[in-house]
Amino acid sequence: MGQPDISAAELDRLERAAALLLEAEDRLPVLKTIAWNRSLADAFFESGERELPRPVYPHIDAGPSLERVAEARRLIDGSSPVHDWLLRLSETVADTAHMLEAVGTADFHRYSSRLYGGPASPIADGKRTALDLARRLDDVLADFDGAAVRLEPPEVLTADDLKARLDAELPAAFGAVAPRVEVTLDVSAKAAAGRDYIKLRADAAFSDLDVVQLLQHEAFIHIATSQNGLRQTHFPVLAESHPGNARTQEGLAVFAEFISGALDPRRFRRLADRVIAIDMAARGADFIELYRFFRERNDRDAPIEAFESARRVVRGGVAGGGAPFTKDSIYLGGLLEVHNYLRTAVRAGDIALIRLLFVGKIDLMDLEAMKQLREGGLIVEPAFMPPWATDLRYLLSYLAYSTFLNEIDLRHVAARYEPLFTS
């Protein structure tokens, strides 16, 4: 059965509702609100790594955003996948407003858990959790730490080196809207990206894999889906990042690293360790305990990288423990969900639903709404896509094989080779 048609009058109401939600969301920049100034890292190291950072966050007045959400909800009066999508977005924006109003308190963690879930949230089959997967990956990848050191490429790049490589690659993919690349000390992470920029931390060291990771994760997913969303004249809200689409967007970005061969063991283990650290913080671990945890796990990294990892966990919440920011618990679960969705699309023989992932910034739950909009001629095809999704030959072969492989009982295979590994 096809999706119900949307009348011109109803489309006008839904477009106005989406515009109101976009206005509301624009007033709620999550990562910018909870960002830490570089001076906090300087003070932490000057204290001999003994004093908790004391970030100061801007005050967010949720009132104007909540008023727009209420007005939008009054316009979303109907039953269709598009109505359901906008109602979910309404809930997301309202919870985001409450979360940012509660920065620096325990309530921040409560709303963060509602928006992003947490380490104990079910993933994939509904039985396992993000923490289960993180611990399993951590155990397996720990055995390869020595090998990772030996296999890691010897090439070390400065931020300026990396900028030169990105400046050579990005125009070919994005043309006139290629994101600018900046080298600056005014960024906590090694790299950060927005709709039209990529920032590289001036004092960070990079490898050749970082070039591929940034292209695949930040440029070909986050920036590309933003640019595609900007082309959706009926629903420009599709250009916006928000907690409601973060799980799928980050999962898709990590999958892009994986399928392009850029997801090395150390990067994969770091994603797992962040989930474990969020669980530690929720149980009461403070910033210093988290910092030491990351130092032990990645002792080849500079101390600033351990600081950055701990910062990601407690930003917006309470540095003293008990109220972390849970966003980093979505990466592994999002990766599994995107991978399984792509496998299902291949099994169903519906390649068009792979392209639908890139029309803007969406959650997997929004796909039915996107399909309805596309069938009604209300969204345009994506202009920017990663190479592995544009030329589907390798992706289809890989997914077809992995679908079959998943049906094999590994226990019988393992039993055959067990004497080899235990002798």
N, C-alpha and C positions, 0 to 999 in steps of 0.2 A: 504494500500500500504506500502511495506517495505521501509527501508531507502536505499539510493544508496550505492553501494559498494565503498570502497576506494581502489584504486589501490596501488600497492607497491610503485610506484614512488611518488604518491600523499601523501601517508602516510609518506614517508621520508621527504617531504617538510613540512608537518604539524608538525611532530616531531621536526624538526629543528626550526620551528617558535615557538613552545611551549617552547623549550629550551632557545631561545633568550628572550622570555617573562619572563621566570623564572629567568634568569640572570638579566634582567632589574628590576624585582620586588624585588629581593634579595638586591638590592642597595637602596631600599626604605622602610625601616622598620618604619612604621607609628607610632606605640605606643612607640617604643624606642626613636624615634626622638623627640617626643613631651612630653616625660616623665619629671616630676619635681623631683628635688633632695629633700630629706627630710628636708634639711636646710631651704627651703622656708616655710615649716610649722612652724618650730621652730622660724623663724624670724617673722612670722605673729602673733604668740601668744605672743612673746616678745614685740611686738608693741601694745599690748592690743587689738588686732584684729581691728586695725584702719588703717594700711598701706597695700596698694595693693601689692601682691607678684610681683616680677620682675624676672620671669624666663628667662634664657638665653638658646637659642636653637642652636644646631649645624647647620652649613651651609650645605645645600644639593645642589650639582651640578646635575641638572636634565639632563644635556647634554648626558652623556653616556647611561642613561636609555632610553632617547628619540631616540637615534641612534639605539639602539637594537629594539625598538618598530617599527621604520620605516623599518628596515631590515625584521622584522617578517611579517609586513603587505604585503611586496612584495611577500612573500612566500605563503600567504593565499589567493590563487586565485582559487575560486571555489564556488560551491553552495551546501551546505549540512548543517545539524545541527552542525556538528563538526567545519566546517568553521565559522559558525555564532558564536559559542561559543568562538573561538579564536579571532575573530574580536572584540567581546564584551570585552574580556580580554585585547586586545590591547588598547581600549579606556580607560579602567579602569587604566591600568598602566600609560598611558600618563597623565591622570588627577591626579593620585597620585603623579607623579613626579612634576607636576606644583603646587600641593597643598603643598608639603613639601618644595619646593623652596620658598613658600610664608609664611612660619611660622612666627608668630608674627605680621602679617599684616591683613588688612581687606580681602585681596584676598584669604587668607587661608579659610575663611568662605565661600567664593563663590565656591571654588573648593570642599570643604567639602559638601556643599549642593548638588552639582552635583553628588558626589559619593554616599552619604548616604541618600540624601533627607533631610527633616527637619520636624519640628512639623506640618507644613501645608501640607505635602505631602499626597496624597490620599492613603488609605489602603483598603484592602479587597474588598468591593463593588465598589470602585472608587469614592464614594460620601462622605464618612467620612474620617477624617484625624487622624493622630497619636495624635494630640492635643485633638481632640474630645474624643477619647478613654481615654486618660490620665486624662482629667478632669472628665469624667464619673466615672472612677475607683477611682479617688481621693475622689470624693463625697461619693461614696458607702462605700469605705473602711474606711473613716474617722469615720463613725458611729460605727465601730468595734474596734476602738483604745483601749477602756477600756477593751473589751472582750479579745483582743489580749494579753493585759498585764496579765489577769487572766489565760488565757489558755496556755501561753508560758511555756515550760518546765523549771523547776527550775535549770536544769543542766547547769553549766557554765564551759566551757573548756578553758584552756590556749592553746597557739599555740603548745606547746610540747605535750599536751594531744591529740590535733587534729592530729598532725603528727603521733603519735603512732597508732591511729585508721586508718589513711590512709595507713600507712606502712603495716598494717595487711590486708587491703582490696585490694590494688592495684595489688600485685603479682598474686592473684587469677584470676584477669581479664586480665592482660597483660603479665604475665609470664616474660620472659627474658627482655622484653622491657618496664617493668613497670616504670613509671616516678619516679624520685627521689623527695623527699619532703624536702624542706629546711625551716628552721626557721631563719628569718633575719629581721633586721630593714631597710634594703635597698630595701623597696618596699612601695609604697604609699598606695595602697589599702589593705584591710584586707588580701586578697589573690590574687595571680596572677599565671597564668600558661603559659607555652610554650610547645613546641613539646614534650619535655622529662622531664619536671619538673613542680612542683607546689611549689610556695613560699608562706609562711605564715608570716604575720607581727608579730614580736616577742611580741609587747606590745598590741596586739588586744585580745579582748575577743570573744569567739565563743560559739555557742550552739550546741546541738546534731543535729539540723536540718542543721547546716553548714556542718556537715560531709556528709550528704546525698546530699546537694546542690553541694558541690565540686566534689563529685564522679559523680553525674549525669551531671552537667553542664560542668565542666572543663575536667574531666577524660573521661567519657563515650561518650562525644560529641567532644569537641575540640581536645583532645589528640588522641582519637580513630580515628577520621577522618584524622588527620595528619598521623598517623601510617598506615592507610589503603591507603592513597594517596602515601606514600613512596613505597608501593608495586606495584604501577602502572608503570611498566618499560617503557612503551611507552610514558606516559604523567606524569612524576613526579611532574609537576606543580600542580597536584591535591593535593599535600601535603601542599600547601601554603595558608595561610590566606591573604586576601587582601580585599579592600573595596567592590569589586564586588561580593564577596560571604558572606560578613559579615551579611547581613540582614537575609538570610536563616540560616546561622550557629548559630547566636545568637537566632533566633526564635526557632530553633530546640533545642538549649541548654535550653532555658526557658521552652519549652514544656516538656523536660525531667524532669525538676524540678516539673512541674505541674502534670504530669502523675504518678510520683513517690511519690507524697504527700509531697514534700519538699518546695513548694512555699507558704510560710505563708503570711498572710495579710500585715505584715510590709514590707516584701521583695517586694511584688506585688505593694504596694503603693509607695515604693522607686523608682521602675521603672517608674511609672507614674509621680512622682515628677520631675524626671530628664528631661522628655519631657517638662513639664511646665517650668522648669528652663532654658532650651535651648531657649524656646520662649521668656522668660523674657530677657535673655542675647541678643538675636537678636534685641529686642526692646530697648536695651540700658542699662540694669542692669549690674552693675559691679560686680567684685568678692565678695566684702563685702556684697552687697545686696543679692547675691545668698547664701553666707554663712549663713546669718541671716535667709533666707527663709528655708534652710535645718535645722537649729537649732530649729526653731519654729515647723517644721513638725515632727521632731524626737528628742524631748527634752530629751528622755531617753538615747540617744546615747552620747558617749563622743564627745567633741568638734572636735577631730581629724577626726571623721567620717563625720561631716558636712563640714569640710575643704576638705576632700577627694571628697565628692559629688560635691562641687563647683568647685574643680580642674578639675574633669572630664569634666565639661561643657566648661571651658575656655581654657584648655590646647591646645597649638598650635595656638590659636587665640589671642584675645586681652583681657587682664584682666580688662581693663577699660570699657568694654561693647561694644556691637554692632557687635562682630565677634566671635561667639562661635564655638566649634567643635560639629558637629551634630550627631556623631555616636550613641549616646545614644537614639536618637529618633527612631532607627530601631528595638529595642527589642520587643515592643508591636506589631508593624505592622508585624514583622517577625513571632511572635508567632501566630497571626491570620492566616497568609498565610500558615504556616506549618500545623496548625491544619486543615484548610480547605482542603489543599492538601491531608492530610491523610484520611480525611472523604471521599473525592472524590475517592481515591484509593480503600477504602473499598466498597463504593457504586458500583464501577466498577468491584469489585471482583479480582483486580490485585495486589496481595500481593508482587509480585516481584518488583514492583515500590517503595515499602517501603524500601526494602533492597538497592535499587539503591541510596537512599539518603546518604548512608554511604560509598560509594566507595572512597570518598575523600572529599575535601572541595569544595562544589559546591553551586551554586544558583539554585533555583527552575527552572529558565529559562534554565539551562544547562541540565535538565533531558533528553530532547530529544537527545541531543548529547551523553550523557552517555549511553542511550539505544542503539544508533547506534554503539557506540564503543563496548558495551557488545555483541551485536549480531554479530559483526565482530571478536569477540575473542580478542579484544584489551585492555580490562581491566579485572581484576580479581575480584572475589567476595570479599566483606569486611571480614577481619579476626576478627575485633573487633567491637562489637555492644553493646549497652546498653541492660540490661536484658529484659526491656519491649519491645524491638524491636526484640529480639531473640526468646522469647516465646510470640507469638502474641495473646494468648488467651484473656488476659485481655484487651489489646489495641483494638482488634477487637470488643469485646463486648461493650466497652465504646464508641467507635466511631460509631458503629451501633445505639446505643441508642441515642447518642447526635445528630446524623443525623436526626432521627425521631423527637426528642425533638425540634430541630430547626424549624420544620415545624408547630409547635403549636403556635397559636396566644396568646401570653402572656397576652394581654389586657383583654381577656375574663376570663382567669384564675385569674388575679389580681382583677377583678371586684367581683368575687365570695368571695374573702377573705378580701376585702377592709374594711368592718366593723370591722373585728378583729384587724386590724393594726391601725385604726384611732380612736378606742374607748378609 
